[in-house]
Amino acid sequence: MKVTAKAARDGGWWVVEVPEVDGAFTQGRRLDQIPAMVADAVSLLEDVPADDVEVELDFDLGDPAALEEARQARAQVEAAARAQEEAARASRAAVAHLRHRTKLSVRDTAVVLGVSPQRVSQLDHAAS
């Protein structure tokens, strides 16, 4: 069962409602606590196992500009992680090619790629 936890700040608490389930309300001090709390509440009200409740967290910070800035920062972090993974994959492929097809030494491969010889050894081992 998929539900949405709509959380809004009220003093030092997050007040949470679940529109899909009548009477499902809770509160918590931190956002990271809300999915488990909502799953437990929905479990009791709907008589389903808490593990079967998928909670999507939707929060209102009371400052749309801050929320948008946070969303953009998160998107950039995710894009950077994807780019890092692509770079690592390309580096492993380049090391495999340089070391095994062109028979370059570890040190020569390091110079070509602009990394340390130790990094070439790591990439070579990971590609194997």
C-alpha positions in Angstrom: 0.0 0.0 0.0 1.4 3.4 -1.0 0.6 6.5 1.0 1.8 10.1 1.2 2.9 11.6 4.5 2.3 15.3 4.3 4.4 16.9 7.0 4.4 20.6 8.1 6.4 22.3 10.9 4.6 23.4 14.0 7.0 24.7 16.6 9.5 21.9 17.3 7.4 19.2 15.7 6.4 17.9 12.3 2.7 17.4 12.1 1.8 14.7 9.7 -1.4 13.7 7.9 -2.0 10.8 5.5 -4.7 11.9 3.0 -5.2 8.3 1.7 -6.2 6.9 5.1 -9.0 8.5 7.2 -7.8 9.4 10.7 -4.1 8.8 10.0 -2.3 11.6 11.8 0.9 11.6 13.7 3.8 13.9 14.7 7.5 13.6 15.1 10.5 15.6 16.0 12.6 14.7 12.9 11.7 14.0 9.3 13.7 10.7 9.3 11.3 9.3 11.9 8.1 10.0 9.9 8.0 7.1 7.4 8.2 4.4 10.2 5.6 6.3 12.3 3.3 6.6 9.3 3.7 3.0 8.4 2.8 1.9 11.9 -0.2 4.2 12.0 -1.5 3.0 8.6 -0.8 -0.6 9.7 -3.1 -0.2 12.7 -5.9 1.7 10.9 -5.9 -0.4 7.7 -5.0 -3.8 9.3 -2.0 -4.4 7.0 1.5 -5.2 7.9 3.7 -2.1 8.4 6.3 -3.6 6.1 3.7 -3.5 3.3 3.2 0.3 3.7 5.3 2.4 1.3 5.5 6.0 2.5 6.3 8.9 0.3 7.3 11.9 2.4 6.0 15.3 1.3 7.0 18.2 3.5 6.2 21.9 3.7 9.1 24.0 5.0 7.0 27.1 5.1 9.6 28.7 2.7 9.1 27.7 -0.9 12.4 29.3 -2.0 14.4 27.3 0.6 12.6 24.1 -0.5 13.4 24.8 -4.2 17.0 25.5 -3.4 17.2 22.2 -1.4 15.6 20.3 -4.3 18.1 21.8 -6.8 21.0 21.0 -4.6 19.8 17.4 -4.2 19.4 17.1 -8.0 22.9 18.4 -8.5 24.3 15.9 -5.9 22.5 13.0 -7.7 23.8 14.2 -11.1 27.3 14.4 -9.7 27.0 10.8 -8.3 25.9 9.6 -11.8 28.7 11.4 -13.5 31.2 10.0 -11.0 30.0 6.5 -11.7 30.3 7.1 -15.4 33.8 8.4 -15.0 34.8 5.4 -12.9 33.4 3.1 -15.5 35.3 4.9 -18.3 38.5 4.9 -16.2 38.2 1.1 -15.7 37.7 0.6 -19.4 40.6 2.9 -20.3 42.9 1.1 -17.8 42.0 -2.3 -19.2 42.6 -1.1 -22.7 45.9 0.6 -22.0 47.3 -2.1 -19.8 46.1 -5.2 -21.6 45.8 -4.3 -25.3 48.5 -1.7 -25.7 50.6 -3.3 -22.9 51.5 -0.1 -21.2 53.1 -0.3 -17.8 51.2 0.8 -14.7 53.3 4.0 -14.5 52.9 4.9 -18.1 49.1 4.3 -17.8 49.1 6.6 -14.8 50.7 9.4 -16.8 48.3 8.9 -19.7 45.3 9.1 -17.4 46.6 11.7 -15.0 46.2 9.5 -11.9 48.5 7.8 -9.5 50.1 4.4 -10.3 48.2 3.1 -7.2 44.9 4.2 -8.7 45.7 2.5 -12.0 46.3 -0.8 -10.0 43.0 -0.3 -8.2 41.2 0.3 -11.5 43.0 -2.6 -13.2 42.0 -4.9 -10.3 38.3 -3.7 -10.4 38.1 -4.2 -14.2 39.2 -7.8 -13.9 
